[in-house]
């Protein structure tokens, strides 16, 4: 199989990721922070080592501000609901600014918050050039308590000016939540330089970790309400949830093997160099875009790694089936859990697009074979 669905989850992983997951499960699978014996201590060390590596990757000054979650969706729910419910319980009116091309992991939690009286404004995004930061600026009002934006569109690879939006939010003292589902591990992210107050990221995509891993960075001046309480291995004498991080948001037994493997994925990326990773993915995406055989192409002309196409003569789902069954190429058709993005692209009512997700471990040969296959399908 030629795997070009890395926007959904990366595959294959670096060999070191597989090795460490197996090693932890076989030799180090104690419950972190719950005991003082060797297995518990080494498990705890694995988790904290991964936290340190992520802090280095994203330039986060205090690693304990990184909360491990199940995935980006889990992280986004914690950030959005944790902040907005806090405003609601305090009896304050609130307003959120977001984009017209967000994933359902943002849109659905915001929909729930709207039932609690939270206002929401969606700013139009140009699929080619991204949002105009001035459009964000003029949408912010006195009730705005959160701005949430994707760094890169999961549908067509549109890159947004996160640093410029972050500067606006910093100037207005408004929390800025960034959905880095498609950029973590493939594009440089500096939470301090970019004015990011909350960064939601997956472990299983560009960071090469296993599925079921992800995280949320929370800046020091932000205190979302926890969405769950329980055992943390600390302050066990107290019936209330600990206030210190990361324990405030990490109740229950941690996914030690998954988090350790995520750390190994981050270590691999740091060793490769993030600029090298970005340049390789961009080179492959541009090779694909420049070789497209007259198909409908959606998104920026310079690729980031997520490329969407559609055909005149065949539906996206059928095209993906042909790509797999005839050519052995795995892609993802449909609406990609982002109906707002497809509404912006004008592809919502036609079954969406065929999304090609390029990863760092893909090759030029993979791309060339994909171009040949797309050409064959376009010719019928």
N, C-alpha and C positions, 0 to 999 in steps of 0.2 A: 504493500500500500504506500502511496505517496500521501502523506498526511498534511493537509492544508486547512486544518480547523483549529489552529493555535489560538484564535481569538476566543474559542470556547474553553479550551484547556490545552496546555502544551504537552506534546508527545513527539518523540521519546524524551526522557529526562537524561541528564548527565549520569553516567554510570555511578559516580560517587553518591548520588541521591539514593539510588537503589541500595547501595551497600550499607549506608548509614541507617536507613530504615530497618533493614534486616538485622543489623547489629544491635540496635536499640531494643527491638522486639525480643531478640534472643538473649541478650546479656545485660540490658540496662533498664528494664521495664518496671522500675519501681514507681511509686506514687510520689511525685515531687512535692516537697514541702509538708508531707504528712508524717514523716518519720525521720529518725536520725541515722538509719543504717545506710550502708554503702549504696545500695540500689536506688534508694530515695534521693540521696545526695547527688549522685551522678545524673539522675533524671532532671533534677533541678538545675544542675549546671548546664545541661544540654539546652534547656529552655532559655536560660539567661544568656548563653553564648549566641543563640539565634537573635535574641533581642539586641545584643551589641552589634551584630553584623547588620541588622536592619537599620539601626541608628546610624551606622557609618554610611550605608547606602543612601539614606534620605537626609543626611546631615541633621539628625535629631539630637539636640544637646543632652537630653536625659532619657536613656533607654527605658526607664520605668514608665514613661509616658506612652509606650507602645503596648496596646492591648491585643492579645491573640483572640481571634474570632474564628467562626466556622468558614467564612468566605467574605467577599466584598459586600454581599447583600446583608449579612449579619452585621457587619461594621456600619453600613449606611443606616440600617434601622436603629442601631444604638445611638448614632450621632443625631439623626433627625428626630426620632421620638424622644430621646433623652433630653434634648435641648428644648423642643417645642412643648412637651408635656410639663416641663419645669415652668415655662412661661404661663401655660394654662393654669396650673395649680396656684401660681402666684397671682392670678387674676389679671394678668397683663395681656393686652391684645398683641398679636404678633403677625408677621408677614415674612414670607420666604420668596426669594428671587432665584429662579432656575432657568434652564434653557428649553428650547423647543425640540431638543434631540437627546433627551435623557433616557436611560434604561428604566424599565419598570421597577428596578430596585430603589430608584429615587421617586418615581411617579406614584407608585402604590403607597408607600409610607406617607408621602405628602397628602395623598387622597384621604387617608385615615385622619391625618392631623387637621384637614379642612373641616371634618365633622366636629372637631373641637373648636372651630371658629378661627383657625389659622388661615390667613390670606395667602394666596400663591399667585405669582406672576411669572409667566413663561416668556422669556425674551427670544425673539426670532434669531436663529443662527443660520449663517450662510454655509451650506454644505462644503463649499470649496475653500473658503478663507476663514471659516470659524466666526465667532461672534465679534462684533465691534464693541470693545470695552466701554465706549461711551454710552452704548445702549443699556449696558448694565448699570452704569453710574446714574443715568436719569430715571431708572426704574426704582432705585432704592429710596425709601421714604423713612419717616420717623419711626414707623412700626417694624421696619425690617430687622429681624433678629438672626437671619441666616441667609447666606448665599451658597448654593450648592451647584457644582458644575462638573461635567466630565472633562478630563484632560484630553482624551481621544475618543471619538465616537466608536462604539462597538459595531456599528453598521457599515460605515464607509470610510473610517479613518480620519475624519475631520479633526484637526488639531486646534485647540483653543488657547488663547493667550492667557494662560494661568497666572503668570507673574504680573501682568497688567491688572487683571481682575483682583488679584491678591493685594496689590498696592492700593486699589480703590477701597477694598474692605478694611485694610489696615488704617487708612486715613479716616474712615467713618467708624472705626472700632466695632466692626461687625464680623462675627465668626465666618470663616470661609472654609467650606467643606469641599474637598476635591475627590471625585471618583476616579481613581487611578487604575481601574480594572484593565485597561488596554495599554497603559504606559509604564506601570511599575516593572522595572527590569529591562525595558527596551528604550526608555528615554530618561535622561537625567532629571531627577526631582530633588530640589533643595527646599525643605519646608520653611527654612528661615528666610532665604533670599526671595522666595515666591509668596511670602505672606500667607502660608497655609496654616490654618488653625486646627483643621481636622483632615487627616488623609486616610481614606479607606482604600485598601489594596488587597488583591488576592494572593494566596501563596502558590496556587496551582497553574498560573498562566506564565507570565514572563519571568517569574522568580524560580520556576522549575521545581517547586515543591509539590507534594501530593495534594489531591483533592481533599476538601475538608479542612483546609488551612487558609488563613487570611489574617488581617489585622487592621487596627485603627490607631492612628496617632492622635493624641489629644493634647493641645497646647496647655501650658500651665494655668492660664486664666480661664479655662473652660471646665465646667463640672457638669456633664450630662447626668441625668438620673440613670442609675443602673436599670437594665431591663430584667435582670434576675438577681436573686440573692441566694446565699447558701454557704457551704463550707469553702474556706480559702486556705486552711492550714495555719492561719494567723488569727490572733485575738479570739480564740475559741471560747473564752469565758464571757464574751459579749454577745448578746442576742441581736445586736444591730450589725449591719454590714460595715466592714472596715472602711475608713475614709481614704487611706493611703493607696496610691497606685503601685503596681497594677492590680492589687487584690480587690479593690473596689468593684472591678468589672470582670474578674476572672474566677467566678465561683465554679466549684466542681473539679473533677479530675481532668487534667490537661491531656491533650493529644501529644504525648511525648515523642513517639516515633515520627509523627507527621511534622511536628515543629522542628525536630532535629534534622529531618530530611530537608525541610524548607531552608534551614540554616546552611545546609550543604549546597543547596541551589544558589543561595545568595553568595556564598564563598566562591562558587564557580564563576558567577557573573563578575564579581570584583576582580577575580584573577584574569578574566578575559578583557576587562575594561569596558565600561558602559558605552563609551563613545564608539568603540569597535563594534559592539553589539548593535547599537543604533545604526551605524553606517552600513553594516551587512544587511540588516533587515530592510533598510531604505533602498539599498541597491537592488535587492531581489524584488521589492515591490515596484520599483521603477521599471525593472526589466519586464515585469508582468504587464504593467500599464502600457508601456511602449509597444508591447507585442500583441495587445488585444486586437483581435481580427474584426474590427468594425462593430463591436457590441455596444449596447448602451452601458455607459460607464458612469457611476455615481460617486461623487466625492472629489477630493483635491487631486490635482494633476501630478503632484509629487507624493509618492506613497509613503505611508508609515508602517504598513504591515497588515492593514485591514483594507481589502479591496472588494467593492461590490459591483456586480454586473447583472444585466438582465438581457433576455433574448426577445426577438420579435416572434419567433416561431415555436417557442416551447416555454412552458411555465417553469418557474424556479425549482419547484420540487422535482419535476420530471428531469430537468437538466442535471440536478445533483445526483439523481438515481442513475442516469446514463454515465456521469463522470465516475461513479463508483463501480458500477457493474461492467462497464465496457473498458474503462481506462484505469481502474484501480486508484482513483483519486478521491480522497475524502474532503468534502467541503460542507458548508451549512447553508441550506436555503431557508426562505421564509421571512418572518418578521423579527427574528432575533431578540425577542422580549423587549422590543423598543418601538411600539406603534407610533409614538410621537415623532421619532426620527424618520420613519417611513412616510408619515404624513407630510413631513417637511420635504422629503425627497420626491413625493408624488407617487410612491410605489405601494401605498397601503392597500389599495383596492385591487391590485394586480398580483397579489401573492408574495409581495416583497422582492427580494433579490437573491442572487447566489453570492454568498460571502466567502471570500478566500482569505484565510488567516495564516499569514506567513510568520514563521518563527526563526530564531537564531540558528537552529540546527537544520533548517532547510538548505537546499543547494540550488545552484543555477540550473542543473539538470532537472530538478523537480519543477522549476518554473517553466522551463522550455517545454516539458511534456504537458504541463497544464495548458499552455498557450496552444499547443497542437490540438489538444482535446477540445478546447473551447471553439477553435476554428472549425473542427469537424462537426460539432453540434450546431454551430451557427449556419453551416451549409446544409443542415438537415440530414 
